[in-house]
Amino acid sequence: MWQYYQAQHPGEVQVIGIDIWNGTPAQLTNFRNAIGATFPLMLQGNAGTGGIVGDLYSAGQSVDWDDYVIVNKQGIIRYHALLTWPHTNRYHLDELRGCIDSLVTPLVGVEDGVATAFALGASPNPAFGRTAITFANPGPGAVPVEIAVHDVSGRRVATLLDGSASPGVTRLEWNGRDRDGAPLAAGLYLVSARFGDRVLRSRVTLLR
């Protein structure tokens, strides 16, 4: 599901796996490696310093590891598997996809690798150090494009592409570093794609 929405709706859907057992960083890393997770994992999701997930999303019931919650961009819960399904039987892909599909933009320019509109996105977002930047070109030929990252003051901190984008979807990786290779501070950054007289922008929140 994570890979699907990365391709179909880049930058619009974020998947986060939350550690409700307040484990150590090493334990979470081992878990990630064991299951092959490519989406961010939140450490100590039931610790007071980061907001206690059990209090936020338990819906008055005891919290366990078998739960799926969909929250829209306004912070409103739109789907909560715990309210409908019993423990160990809460992963229903059709329901999850149906809810998410109702929240994303119908056409963002990417479908099965074919661009239907110019689009710029970043995923995952928020990003833990690395994020994929996607630029969709619906035209029949390559277009000159410059894709860069700016801080909130407008200062360019990195250039990801200064050349051309072929028809379809161009995917780049930003490693959260500046043009000199130094890691940037956590915070909000702006990715811009300039092609011809048009500019697309996408916000990226960088976490550390």
Secondary structure, 3 states (H helix, E strand, C coil): CHHHHHHHCCCCCCCCEECCCCCCHHHHHHHHHHHCCCCCEECCCCCHHHCCHHHHHCCCCCCCCCCCEEECCCCCEEEEHHHCCCCCCCCCHHHHHHHHHCCCCCCCCCECCECCCCEEEEECCCEECCEEEEEEECCCCCEEEEEEEEECCCCEEEEEEEEEECCEEEEEEECCECCCCCECCCEEEEEEEEECCEEEEEEEEEEC
